[in-house]
Amino acid sequence: MSIEDLMKRNEKIKQKQKQKEQDQKEKEQEDLQEEQTPETDTEEENETIDEEELEFVKRRKGAHEGIREIVLIIDESYSMIDFDGVVEGYNTFLFSQQLINENTYVTTTTFNDKINIQILREKIGKTKPLKYDPYGRTALYDAIGTTIKRVRETHLKIGDDQQPDEVIFGIITDGEENASIKYSGKDIKQMIELLKKDKWRFVFLGATPEVCKQGEELGIDASSNFTYSTQGDVGKNIFGQLGQILALDYTQEKPSVINMKKDPGKTR
């Protein structure tokens, strides 16, 4: 099934959910109107009605409201072998994202010559430990394309109430594509351009400005392409920067949420 077909099918699911929500809203409003009478329109009863309306809004939005997915593509090629702290930085990143939104699902792919989807839509806080052993070359396009395909297939299998409201797709690499055999840069750009219209947000982190040019070539907005420091604890640099990028809007309202008392990075 092509990415266009997947998007069309997903759009039908969303339209069906929207109609279902609208029908439920109309029914609840009718019920509320029947319960209200002029003789009992007291302040106390109005407060009760407000609470009922609030609860209705929660039900109308459904359990999927606020569901977020984070998809990570992590370079595991040989050139990453000298970068310390990747696993620890990854663990700390997941911990910080769990504090921001517990209703988050995680997919993590590592890649070199081979594509390894280690985690596929697992609830944050309950994910398997990341395995990381750099070797081989950089099949970046295949990693992105294969992961997008698997994530989209997963979305088609889950219920309407589990569809994500936002998908954050983070790509981390220190080098340029040199090993893909299944997908081309043109293929990936087409996928990204389509998915950006469907509430997917793509973020590209590269070791140098030259590496980051790949992100723009693949259709990722220039404002979402970043370089990370390759000095010191590189894993901490990478995932710390990614966490700041994703938390920026949220922390403007609730900055205390990322003031962690402990670093879980070395607990696994």
SVG drawing of the C-alpha trace seen along z (x, -y; Angstrom):
<svg xmlns="http://www.w3.org/2000/svg" viewBox="-40 -31 76 36">
<polyline fill="none" stroke="black" stroke-width="0.4" points="0.0,0.0 1.5,-3.4 1.9,-6.3 -0.9,-8.1 -3.3,-5.2 -2.3,-5.1 -3.0,-8.8 -6.4,-8.5 -7.4,-5.6 -6.2,-7.5 -8.2,-10.5 -11.4,-8.4 -10.8,-7.1 -10.4,-10.7 -13.6,-11.8 -15.5,-8.9 -14.2,-9.8 -15.2,-13.4 -18.8,-12.5 -19.0,-10.2 -17.9,-12.9 -20.4,-15.4 -23.3,-12.9 -22.4,-12.3 -22.1,-16.1 -25.6,-16.7 -27.1,-13.9 -25.4,-15.2 -26.6,-18.7 -30.2,-17.4 -29.9,-15.5 -28.6,-18.6 -31.5,-20.7 -34.1,-18.2 -32.6,-18.2 -32.7,-22.0 -36.0,-23.7 -36.6,-27.4 -37.7,-26.4 -34.4,-24.7 -32.0,-27.1 -30.1,-27.9 -26.4,-28.8 -25.6,-25.5 -27.4,-23.6 -25.6,-25.6 -22.3,-24.6 -23.4,-21.0 -24.3,-21.4 -21.0,-23.0 -19.2,-20.0 -21.4,-17.7 -20.5,-19.7 -16.8,-19.5 -17.1,-15.8 -18.9,-15.6 -16.1,-17.5 -13.6,-15.0 -15.8,-12.1 -16.3,-13.8 -12.6,-14.3 -12.1,-10.7 -9.2,-8.9 -7.0,-9.6 -6.9,-13.3 -3.4,-14.3 -1.9,-11.1 1.6,-11.8 4.0,-9.6 7.8,-10.1 9.6,-8.2 13.4,-8.2 15.8,-7.3 19.3,-6.8 22.5,-6.4 24.4,-3.2 27.0,-3.3 30.7,-2.8 31.4,-6.6 29.3,-6.9 31.6,-4.5 33.5,-7.3 30.4,-9.1 29.8,-8.5 26.5,-8.4 24.0,-7.6 22.1,-5.0 22.2,-7.2 21.1,-10.3 18.3,-8.3 17.0,-7.1 17.1,-10.5 15.3,-11.9 12.4,-9.4 12.2,-10.2 11.8,-13.9 9.2,-13.3 7.2,-11.1 7.1,-14.0 5.7,-16.2 3.1,-13.8 2.6,-10.3 0.2,-9.6 3.1,-9.1 4.1,-6.2 7.7,-5.5 9.1,-4.0 12.9,-3.7 14.9,-2.5 18.7,-2.2 20.5,-1.8 23.7,-1.1 23.8,1.3 20.8,2.9 17.6,1.4 16.6,2.4 13.2,1.3 13.9,2.0 10.8,0.5 7.5,0.1 4.8,-2.0 5.4,-1.1 4.0,-3.2 6.6,-5.6 8.0,-4.4 7.5,-0.7 9.9,-0.5 12.5,2.2 16.1,1.1 17.9,-0.3 20.7,1.8 23.5,-0.2 26.6,1.2 27.9,-1.0 29.3,0.6 28.8,0.5 27.7,-2.2 24.8,-4.7 21.5,-3.6 19.7,-6.7 17.0,-6.7 16.1,-3.0 15.9,-3.7 13.5,-6.6 11.3,-4.9 11.1,-1.6 10.1,-3.1 7.5,-5.4 5.9,-2.4 5.8,-0.4 4.4,-3.2 1.7,-4.0 0.8,-0.3 0.4,-0.3 -1.9,-3.3 -4.2,-1.4 -4.5,1.5 -5.3,-0.4 -8.7,-1.8 -9.9,-5.3 -9.5,-6.2 -5.7,-5.3 -4.9,-7.5 -2.2,-10.0 -2.8,-13.7 0.8,-14.4 3.7,-12.4 7.2,-13.8 9.8,-12.2 13.4,-12.8 16.4,-11.8 19.9,-11.7 23.0,-11.1 26.6,-12.1 27.2,-11.4 25.7,-11.3 23.6,-8.6 25.8,-6.0 24.2,-2.6 20.4,-2.6 19.1,-0.2 15.3,-0.3 14.5,-4.0 15.9,-7.1 16.1,-10.6 13.3,-11.5 11.1,-8.8 11.8,-10.0 11.1,-13.7 7.7,-12.7 6.8,-10.8 7.8,-13.7 6.0,-16.3 2.8,-14.3 3.1,-13.4 3.8,-17.1 0.2,-17.7 -1.0,-15.1 0.4,-16.5 3.8,-14.8 6.6,-17.0 10.1,-16.2 13.3,-17.2 16.8,-16.6 19.9,-16.6 23.3,-16.3 26.9,-16.5 27.8,-19.3 26.0,-21.9 26.9,-19.9 25.2,-16.8 22.1,-18.9 21.7,-19.9 20.4,-16.4 17.4,-17.3 16.5,-20.3 17.0,-18.2 14.5,-15.7 11.9,-18.3 12.4,-19.1 12.0,-22.7 15.2,-24.7 14.0,-25.7 13.8,-22.1 17.4,-21.2 19.9,-21.4 23.6,-20.6 24.7,-19.1 28.1,-19.3 30.4,-16.4 32.5,-17.4 32.3,-15.7 29.2,-13.5 27.8,-13.5 24.7,-11.4 23.8,-13.9 24.3,-16.7 22.1,-15.1 19.1,-14.1 19.4,-17.1 19.0,-19.3 16.2,-17.3 14.4,-17.4 14.7,-21.2 13.4,-21.5 10.3,-19.4 9.6,-21.0 10.0,-24.6 6.3,-25.4 5.3,-23.5 7.9,-24.9 6.8,-28.4 3.7,-27.6 5.1,-25.0 8.9,-25.4 9.2,-23.4 8.1,-20.2 11.7,-19.4 13.4,-20.3 14.3,-16.6 15.6,-15.6 17.5,-12.6 19.0,-11.4 17.7,-7.9 20.2,-7.6 22.4,-5.1 19.6,-3.0 19.6,-0.4"/>
</svg>
